[in-house]
Amino acid sequence: MPLPFPTDPGTLRDRYRRDGFVVLRGVFSADEVARLAAAFNRQYAAGLAHPRSFRHGNFHVRVADDPAIGHTVRMVQWPSYGDPVLNAIRQDERMLRIVEPLVGRDVKQIINQMHWKPPGAAGGDYAFHQDSRFRRPREAYRNLGDSYVQTGIAVDPHTADSGAMRIYPGSHLLGDVPLAARGSVLGTGIAEDALEQAGLDPSRLVDFVLEPGDVGLWHPHTIHGSGPNRTGTNGLGHDRRLYINGYVRAADCDRGEWAWRDGTPVPLGEPVLVHYEELHRRPEPHYIDEVMPAS
């Protein structure tokens, strides 16, 4: 069951440790969600101008020619370097109140990401996976199960019809699970047979239902995926936008941008090494063709 915000830190921590995920209701107001939606619209319009995926340092725009809806933006990584609205939200004091019971007050950030899932898109699904798969190199992410938490702020309703995440409760307690290997989790299907092959029962999956302004949390070992947005089939289609920010206890991570030192927001400066291995060799703006990790 979702928890109200604010909620007791001990209750939040216990629920997260038990289930591997938590939903907090009504963290951001309707006005704040509207400003977040406007920031999504700005980034989407700018992204559409690129003929293919683009990178400038850690800032990355993933575009695609979807066979159903045409040229589209799948996601943007690290938009906060250039967008003050998105930057303020990732360091909002409410986000610190949410993650502090889990990772403390000295916190780095290794995910700052915007996701779009338009109605009718052919490539908007995410295969079942664990975010721990993308924490590379291993030695840079210590005590991963206790030091890292992923958060998502809903801009639109996240329902089964709109392609909400599907989560396997308790799977965080299994450690790394050998799910079927794929080059990318984005746009490769959400087949439940990958779970069955790993000895898991797909009937245990639950929908990660969010309303605009809700914040969802999930563990790096929690198995999750999501199907396409089918809301367009009834004439009332809407996007399914999610603002994802991943936080880590600073002492346990050699990478990432500082979010808070002793609870005080740390301004972004020159980009530091997060996931883009060639940051210092090729920081300049350029187009790319390779597939990037989804989370």
C-alpha positions in Angstrom: 0.0 0.0 0.0 1.2 3.6 -0.7 2.4 5.7 2.2 1.3 9.4 2.7 4.0 12.1 2.6 5.4 13.0 5.0 5.7 9.7 6.7 7.7 8.4 9.6 11.3 7.7 8.5 11.3 4.3 10.3 8.1 3.2 8.6 9.6 4.3 5.2 12.8 2.4 5.9 11.1 -0.7 7.1 8.7 -0.8 4.1 11.6 -0.3 1.7 13.7 -3.0 3.3 10.7 -5.4 3.3 9.3 -5.0 -0.2 12.1 -3.4 -2.2 9.9 -0.5 -3.2 7.7 2.3 -1.8 5.2 4.7 -3.2 4.8 8.1 -1.4 1.6 10.0 -2.2 1.4 13.7 -2.9 5.0 14.8 -2.5 4.8 17.5 -5.1 1.8 19.8 -5.7 -0.2 20.3 -8.9 1.6 23.6 -9.5 5.0 22.0 -9.1 4.0 19.1 -11.4 2.9 21.7 -14.0 6.4 23.3 -13.8 8.0 19.9 -14.1 5.8 19.1 -17.1 6.8 22.3 -18.8 10.5 21.4 -18.3 9.7 18.0 -19.9 8.1 19.8 -22.8 11.2 22.1 -23.2 13.6 19.1 -23.2 11.4 17.1 -25.6 11.2 20.0 -28.1 14.9 20.5 -28.0 15.6 16.8 -28.3 13.4 16.4 -31.4 15.7 18.8 -33.2 18.4 16.2 -33.2 18.5 13.8 -36.1 19.9 11.0 -33.9 21.1 10.6 -30.3 23.3 13.4 -29.0 25.9 13.8 -26.2 27.6 16.7 -24.6 29.6 15.5 -21.6 27.2 13.7 -19.3 24.2 15.3 -20.9 22.7 12.8 -23.3 19.6 12.8 -25.5 18.3 9.5 -26.7 16.1 9.8 -29.8 14.6 7.2 -32.1 12.5 6.8 -35.2 9.6 4.9 -33.8 7.7 2.8 -36.4 4.4 3.8 -34.9 4.7 7.5 -34.0 7.8 8.7 -35.9 10.8 10.7 -34.6 10.6 10.8 -30.8 12.7 11.4 -27.7 13.0 8.3 -25.5 15.0 9.8 -22.6 17.4 12.6 -21.5 20.2 12.0 -19.1 21.6 14.7 -16.8 19.4 17.6 -18.0 20.0 19.4 -14.7 23.3 20.8 -16.0 21.3 23.3 -18.1 17.8 23.4 -16.6 17.3 25.2 -13.2 13.8 23.7 -12.7 15.0 20.1 -13.0 18.1 20.9 -11.0 16.1 22.3 -8.1 13.7 19.4 -8.0 16.5 16.8 -7.7 17.9 18.6 -4.7 14.5 19.6 -3.2 14.5 19.2 0.6 11.6 16.7 0.3 13.8 14.5 -1.7 16.5 14.6 1.0 13.8 13.8 3.6 12.8 10.7 1.6 16.3 9.3 0.9 18.0 10.3 4.2 16.6 7.3 6.2 18.1 5.0 3.5 21.4 6.6 2.5 22.1 9.4 5.0 22.9 13.1 4.5 26.2 12.9 2.5 24.7 11.9 -0.8 26.0 11.6 -4.4 23.8 11.3 -7.4 24.5 8.9 -10.3 21.2 9.0 -12.1 19.4 12.2 -13.4 17.1 11.1 -16.1 13.8 12.0 -17.9 11.7 9.2 -19.5 8.9 9.6 -22.0 6.4 6.9 -23.0 4.0 8.4 -25.5 0.7 6.6 -26.3 0.9 4.2 -29.2 4.7 4.1 -29.4 6.1 0.8 -30.6 9.3 1.0 -28.6 8.3 2.2 -25.2 8.7 -1.0 -23.2 11.4 -2.0 -20.8 12.5 -5.7 -20.3 12.6 -7.0 -16.8 15.9 -6.1 -15.2 17.7 -5.0 -12.0 19.3 -1.6 -11.9 22.3 -3.2 -10.3 23.1 -4.4 -13.8 24.2 -0.9 -14.7 26.3 -0.1 -11.7 29.7 -0.5 -13.4 32.5 -0.8 -12.7 31.7 -3.0 -9.7 34.5 -1.7 -7.6 33.2 1.9 -7.8 29.8 1.0 -6.2 30.4 -0.6 -2.8 27.7 -2.0 -0.5 25.2 -1.5 -3.4 22.3 -3.2 -1.6 22.5 -0.8 1.4 23.8 2.4 -0.2 21.8 3.2 -3.3 18.1 4.1 -3.9 16.4 5.0 -7.2 13.5 7.5 -7.1 10.9 8.4 -9.7 8.6 11.5 -9.7 5.4 11.0 -11.7 4.4 13.7 -14.1 1.4 11.8 -15.5 -0.7 9.0 -14.2 1.2 5.7 -14.1 -1.3 2.9 -14.6 -1.3 -0.5 -16.2 -2.8 1.1 -19.4 -0.1 3.8 -19.6 2.8 1.4 -19.2 3.5 1.7 -15.5 6.4 -0.3 -14.1 5.7 -3.8 -13.0 7.6 -4.8 -9.9 8.5 -8.2 -8.3 8.0 -7.6 -4.6 10.8 -9.0 -2.4 13.2 -9.6 -5.4 15.7 -7.2 -3.9 16.5 -10.0 -1.3 17.7 -12.3 -4.0 20.8 -10.3 -5.0 21.8 -10.4 -8.6 19.4 -12.6 -10.6 20.5 -14.1 -14.0 17.8 -12.7 -16.2 18.0 -13.3 -19.9 20.9 -11.3 -21.4 20.0 -8.4 -23.6 22.0 -5.6 -25.2 19.5 -3.0 -24.0 16.4 -3.2 -21.8 14.7 -0.4 -23.8 12.4 -1.5 -26.6 13.2 -5.2 -26.4 9.9 -6.5 -24.9 8.7 -7.3 -21.5 8.4 -11.1 -21.8 7.6 -12.8 -18.5 9.4 -15.9 -19.6 12.7 -14.3 -18.5 11.3 -14.4 -15.0 10.2 -18.1 -15.4 13.7 -19.0 -16.7 15.1 -17.5 -13.5 12.7 -19.6 -11.3 10.4 -16.7 -10.5 6.6 -16.7 -10.6 5.2 -13.9 -12.9 1.9 -13.9 -11.0 3.6 -12.1 -8.1 4.2 -9.0 -10.2 2.5 -5.8 -9.1 1.8 -2.5 -10.9 3.8 0.5 -9.7 0.8 2.8 -9.8 1.7 6.5 -9.4 -0.4 9.7 -9.6 1.2 13.0 -10.7 3.3 14.4 -7.9 3.9 10.9 -6.3 7.4 9.7 -5.7 8.3 6.0 -6.1 11.4 4.4 -4.6 13.0 1.1 -5.6 16.0 -0.9 -4.6 18.9 -1.6 -7.1 18.1 -5.3 -7.0 14.3 -5.0 -7.3 13.3 -6.7 -10.6 11.1 -4.4 -12.7 10.0 -3.7 -16.3 7.2 -2.0 -18.1 5.0 -2.5 -21.1 4.0 0.0 -23.8 1.6 2.9 -23.3 -1.8 1.8 -24.6 -3.9 4.7 -23.4 -4.2 6.0 -27.0 -6.5 3.1 -28.0 -9.5 4.6 -26.2 -9.1 8.1 -27.5 -8.0 9.5 -24.2 -4.3 8.9 -24.6 -1.7 10.6 -22.4 2.1 10.4 -22.1 3.7 8.6 -19.2 6.6 10.8 -18.1 8.9 10.0 -15.2 11.7 12.0 -13.7 14.3 9.6 -12.2 16.9 10.5 -9.7 19.3 7.8 -8.3 21.1 8.6 -5.0 24.0 6.9 -3.3 25.7 7.2 0.1 28.8 9.2 -0.8 31.3 7.1 1.1 30.3 4.0 -0.8 30.6 5.4 -4.4 33.7 6.7 -6.3 31.5 8.3 -9.0 28.6 10.7 -9.3 27.8 14.3 -8.7 27.4 15.5 -5.1 23.8 16.1 -4.3 24.1 17.0 -0.5 27.0 17.3 1.9 25.6 17.0 5.5 22.2 17.8 4.1 23.3 21.0 2.2 22.7 21.1 -1.6 26.0 21.1 -3.6 25.9 23.1 -6.8 26.8 21.4 -10.1 30.2 22.5 -11.5 32.3 20.9 -14.2 30.9 17.4 -15.0 32.5 14.6 -13.1 32.7 10.9 -14.1 29.4 9.1 -13.7 28.7 6.6 -16.5 30.2 8.1 -19.6 33.6 6.6 -19.6 35.0 8.9 -22.2 34.0 12.1 -20.4 37.5 13.5 -20.2 38.6 12.2 -23.6 35.6 13.3 -25.6 33.6 15.9 -23.7 32.6 18.0 -26.7 29.1 17.9 -28.3 28.7 15.0 -30.8 26.2 12.6 -32.3 26.3 8.9 -31.4 24.8 5.7 -32.8 25.5 3.2 -30.0 22.8 2.0 -27.7 23.0 3.4 -24.2 21.9 1.8 -20.9 18.4 2.7 -19.9 18.9 3.2 -16.2 
